[in-house]
Amino acid sequence: MDFLPADPLLHLLRRATYGPTPAAIAEIRRLGATAWLDRQLKPSAIADPTADNLVSRLPLSGLSIDGVHAKVTSRAMKPYAWDAMFELSCATVARAVWSERQLLEVMVDFWSNHLNITNMSGDVWDNRPDYDRTVIRAYAFGRFADMLKASARHPAMLTYLDNRFSTKTAPNENYGRELMELHTVGLGYSESDVKNAARMLTGMTVDWGNGRYRYEPSDHATGPIKVLGFSNANATAAGGQTAALAMLDYLAAHPSTAQRIVTKLCVRFVADEPPAALVTWLVKVYLDNKTAIAPVLKALFTSAEFAASVGAKTRTPFEDIVATVRTLGFGPEKSGTDALKALYWSSESAGHAPMAWAPPNGYPDVATAWASPSGQVVRWNTHLNIAAGWWPNSLQRPASLIAAYAGPTLPATYGALINAVATRLVGRTVAPEHATALAAFYGKTPASPLKPTDDAAGWAFPYLLGLLLNSPYFALR
């Protein structure tokens, strides 16, 4: 059956955000899909006071490399480095739930997986927050070529994939291989391509004193380079960085890279097995726009294939937890960060803490990767914990839950209650057989009268919220 309403505006919100909220629904109905999307693609023009306030409570999350080093002036202060990475994780949760720049946050997650660097990890203790700010967020809607070059000159990537240790006398092939296999063209390269890419990237390293990127000509391997269809004389060590950046530009604009990135975008926003015709068209958009991502997203979201994909995606565990808070409309705690930490730990329990994937390929984004009974139980428990205010217990919740989700007047029957709450949470009424099952949870039928003294109208009402959030009506993206 169709679990989601065939409403194109709600469909766009479910895919281009971390989940509809009452305010987001009102905004998109006022603006229309085109104006709403255009606004989201220009995030710097969107005021974001709630998220900004929350991130300000996590000051270490935005530190530069120099800023982390200033905090960590001795071995005894090394925990500050881990605190900075943990605060980055919590800031990611805060923005995902409460930022007005929702499409930006979704794309930050996308790129954080595509150019994955595990957070938290001791190897990137001094630079992972800076990588998030100066690479992923800075270029999320820009040209992929620029993001790729920024990542290649960032200490986090050079450390994570070992290029900081690569020299002309001992080239390390790890980054050269992942650069092609994961970041750009995908499979189809040769071992010779890997070796040449590794040689070209030598000299791009990290200063051991201050932790910043530097190019070291004396470590660069000179001599002719050929990688796929790219060739460069690579004649001088002084020109090695320029030659390496030219190679990165070539790889970013390669048709196979376009195919890979566009396919991943379609998997994220359209279907686990995206339509081939849509991928083909978006590859052209990517290449015609010189690797710019915003035109690709606009074309994707306005395509017939996107419109026809209602119900074709399932939320990942992190999305599910974030969408729970957004759908319920709960506000952040008035002070402190306890709730943000609790939401982070909930996502960690579900196996999907943001940016925490250990291998370099990033978290999977297909339903089969997350289909496990144990994972489902964790998400179900989290739904009820949040809805009932058990954990986290400091989020701002409505004074009367039943009034917030069923209206100011108590519905006359259990069926009316169920469908009022379903309409508020998932945008539609439930199928009759599902209403019967939900009413049976309370020992009633949909036609049973609902009295103010009934448990369903009091202490047991959050269970109805939890049950609806446990259902496919909510689980589908």
N, C-alpha and C positions, 0 to 999 in steps of 0.2 A: 504494500500500500504506500501511498504518498504521505510521508510524515510531516513535510514542511509545507507552509502556505505558498502558493504560486504567486507571490508578490515580488516583483522585480526589485523594489527598493529594499525590502527585507533581505532578499537574496544577496544584493550587493553589500549590505551591512554585515551579513554573516561571513562573507568571504574577505572583504577588504578591511575588516576590523577584528578585534578579539571578541566580538559579540555585540548584538544590539543592546542599547540601553534606552529607557524612555526618552531621554534627552536627544540621543542620536537619531531615534526614529522621528521625533518631532522635527529635528533639523533637516533630515533628508527629505521629508515630505514637504517642508517649506521651500527648500532650495531646488529640489529635483535632482535626478541622478547626475546629470552633466555638471551642474554647478557644484554639487557636493564633491564629486571626484576631482574637479579642477582645484577646489579649495584644499583638499587633502594632499594634492601633489605639490602644494606650495606651503609646507609646514611652518616655515619661518614666519609666515604671515598670520598664523593661528596662535592666539593667546592661550597659554597653558598653565594657568595659575595653580591648579591643584597638584599636578605632577611636579611643577617647579618647586612647590612648597615641600613636597615629600622628598624630592631628591636633595633639597637643601639640608634635610635631616641626615643625609648620608654624605657628608663632605668629602670623605676619602674616595668616593666612587668617581669623582671627576678629576682626580689628581693627574698632573702630567708626570712624566718620568722623573723630572727634576723634583717635583713635589713629593713623590714617594721617597726619593733618596733623601730629601730634607727631613722627612719623618724618621727614616731608618738610618740613624747616624751611628748606631752601634749594634752589635749582635743581639744585645738584650732587647732592642727595640724591633727586632725582626717581625714579631707578630703584627706590627702595623701593616706590613706588606700583605699578609693574609686578610687583615681587616679591610684593606682597600679592595681586594678582589671580592670579598663577601659583600661589601657594601655595593659594589657594582651589580652583583646578582640581585640584591634586594631592590636597587634602583630600577633594574630591568623589570622586575615584577610590578613596581609602582607605576612605571610608565605604561606597561601593558594594560593594567587595569584602569587607570584613571587619566591617562593622557588624552587630550583632544586631538592629538596628531596620530590617529590610530593607524592609518595606512603606513606612515613612517615606521611605527613600532613593529608592524607586521613585516615590513621589508627589512628592518634591522635584524629581526629574527632570521629571515630568509638568508641574508648575506652572512650572518654570523655562523650559519651552518655551511654555506658554500665555501667560505674562507675560514673554516673552523680553527679556533685556537682555544683549547680547553681552559675553562675558568671554573674552579680554582686549580692552579698548578704552580708548584714551586719554581719551575723553570722561568715562568713569566711573571714572577712576583712583583717586579717593578714597572711593568709596562702594559699589562693587560687592560687596565682602565683607559689608558691613553689610546690603545688600539681601538677600543670601542668608540671613543670620541672622535679621533682624528682620521680613522679609516672607514669604519662601517657606517657610522652616523653621517659623516661628512659627505659621503658619496652614494648614499642609499638610492637617491633618485637621479644621480648624475651619470656620467659615462663609465661603463665597466672598465674600460681601458685605464681610466684615471684611478679607479679604486684598486685595480690590480697592481699598478705601479706604486701606489701608496703602500699597499700591503707588502710589496717586495722590498720596500725601503723602511719597513717598520721593525724595530727590534723584537717585537713579539713573534712575528712570522719567521724572522731569521733565526730566532732561538728555537721555536717550536719545531721547525723542520730542518734544524741543524746547519743552516747555511752560514751562520756566524763562525762556524769552525772550518769552513771550506776554504782551501787555499790552492794555489797553482800546483803545489807539490803533492797535495792530497785532496783533490776535489771530492766533496761529499755530494752524492747523487740524490739524496732524499728530497730536497726541495725541487730540484729539476724534474724529478719524476712526478711528484704530486702537483706541481705547477701545471703539467700537461694532463695528467690523468684525472685530477679532481677539479682544478681551478679553471681549465680552459678546454682543450680539444677532446678530452676523453681518450678512451683506448684507440689504438691505431698508430701510435708512435712506435719508433724502433728503439732498440737499446743504444744505437748510435745517436739518436735524437736526445736521449736522456744524458748521455755522456757530454755531448756538446752543450746542452743547456746548462749542465752543472759547471762546465768550464766557463761559460759566459757569465755565470752568476758569481764566480769567485771574486773576492775583493769587496763584495757587499756584505758588511759585517756590523758588529756592535762594539762600541768603545767600552773596554772593560772598566774604565775608570768612572765614567758618568752614565753608562747604560744607554746612550743615544746611538742612533744609526750613524755610521760613517763609511765612506768608501775608501779602501786601502789599496792604492795602485800596486804596491809591491806584492800583494797577494793575488793579483789578477793574472789568469792564464791567457796569454796572447796567442794569436794565430787564427787562421780562417775557421769560421763557424758555420755550420749548416744544420738548421733545425726545421724539419718538415720542408716547407717551401721558402724559409727565411735563410738568407746567407749574409755574412758580414765579414769583412777582412779582419776586423778585430786586431788592427795592426799595432796599437800602442796600449800600454797599461793605463796611461792617463785617459784614454778614450773608452776604457772598458765599461764604465757605468753608462755612458751615452749609448753604447752598442747594446748593452743589456736592456735598457729601456726601450730601444727600438724593437728588440725581440719581443718584449712584453706587449707592445702596441700591435705587433703582427699577430701574436697569439690571441689577443683579445678580439681582434677583428676577423679571425679565421671563421669560415663557414661552420666548421665543426663546433667551435666554441659557441657560436650563435645557436646552433641546434641544441647544444647541451643546456645552455642557460635558459633558453626559451622553453624547452621541455620541462625543466625543473619549475619554472614559473607556472606553467600550465598544470603540472602536478599539484603545486601549492594552491592554485586558485580555481582550477576547473575540475579535474578528475584524476584519479590514480593512473588511469590509462588515457591520456589526453587525445583528442581528435587529431589525426595526422594533418588534416587540412588547416587547422588552426595553427599548429606548430609551423607548418610551411610558410603560412602568411606572416606570422610574427618573426620568423627568421629574417624575412625580407625587411620588415620594419626595423629590426635591430641593426641590420647591416646598412640600410639606407640612412639611418640616423647615427651612424658612426659609433655604435655601442651604447648610445644613450638609453637609459632604462625607462624614463617617464613616458616616452611615446609608445613603448612596448606595452606598458601597463594600461595606458588609455585605450590602445587598440584591443587588448585582451578583454578589458571590462565592458567594452561596447560591442563585443562580438556576439553573433548569434549562438555560437557554441557555448559561450559563458552563460547566456540567458537560458539555454536549454539544460544546464548542468545542475539544476536544483536537486539536492539530495544525493549528489554524486561524491561528496567528500565527508569524512568523519573527523571530528576534532581529535587532535593529539592530546595527551594528558595535560600538558602545560596549558594549552588553549582551553581545555575543559575547565580547569580550575580558575583561570582568569575569567572566562565567560560566566562562570557561576556567580562571581561577585558582581560582574557588570550586569548580568540579567536580573539579579535580585535588586540591583540599584543601591547596594550598600556603599556608604561613604567611608573614607579613610579615618583612622583614629585621629583624635584631635591633636595629639602630641605623641612623640616617641616613634619607635619603629617595630614594636613587638608584633603587630599584625603582619607587617611586611615579611618579617622573619618567619612567622608561622606559615604564611602562604608559600614562601620559598621552600620551607621544609616539607610542606604538603606536596609540592611538585617534585621534590627530591624523593619522597616516599613513593610517588607514582612512577618513578624512573625517568623523569623528564625535567630536571632542574635546568633553568636556562643556561645555555653555553657550557654545560658540564659534560658533554659527550667526549669521551677520551680519544677515539680514533680520529684521524684528520678528515674523514668524509662527512662529518656532521650528522645530526639526528635524521632518521628516516621520516618521510612525510606521507606514508601510505597506511591504510587502515590495517593491513595484515601485520605490519610491524609492531602494532600495539595491541593486538587481539590476544589477550590472555585473561583467564578467570581471576587470577590474583590481582592483576592491574585493574580490572573492572571493579573488584571489591574495594580497592583503595579509593577509586574515584567516587564510588557510591557513598562510602563512609565520609569522604570529604564534603560531598554535597550536603549531607545532613549536618555535619559539624558546622559548616558555614551558615546554613539556613537557620539552624537553631541557636546560633550564637555561642556555641560551645567552644570552638577553636577555629580561628582566633575569636576571642571574646570582646575585643575592643573596637571592632568596626562600628560605624554609626548605622544603626538599623531603625526602621520605622517604629514609632511608638506602638502602633497596632499592626501586627503583620497581616492579620486577616483583612483589615480595612485597606491596607496597601495593595493587596493582591486580588481581593475579591470585591472591593468597592465598599463605600461607607454603609450600605444597607446589607445586612446579612442575607445571603441567598436563601430561597425558600426550601430548596432540596439539596441533597448531596450531589446530584448530577449538575445542578446549577452552580454549586460551589466549585466543583472540579473544572467545569468548562470556563468559569470566570477566571480562575487562577491559571488555567492552561492558556487562555487567550492573552493574559498579561505576560506570562513567562515565555511562551513559544509562538505566539502570534496566531493561534488557531485553537478551535475546540478539538477534543480527542475523539477518536472513533467510538461508537457506542459500546463495543466489547471492551474497550480500554476503560471507559468510564465505569462499566460494571465491575471490572477488576479493581479499580482504585476505590470504589465505594465499598467493595468487599473487604478491603483492608481494615475498614472501620466497622465491619460487621453489618453493613447496610447495602441498600440498592440505590441506583441513581434516583429513583422516585421517593426514597425515604425522606420525610420532613427533616430539616436541619434546625435544631433548637439552639439558642444561645448557650445553654448549659451543657451541650454535647462536647465531648472531648475534642472532636474535630474542629470545633470553633474556639478551642482554648489551647491547652498545653500540647495537644497532639497535632495541631495544625501544621507545624513545621515538617512533619512527616509527609504531608501531601506535597509540599514544596520539594522535598528530597526525592519522592517517588517520580515526580514529573521530570526533575533534573536527571534522574537515572534512566530515563526512557530515550528511545531513538528520536523522539520529537526534539530533544535538546542535544543529543550526542552528535547529530549530523551538523556539518559545518555549512 
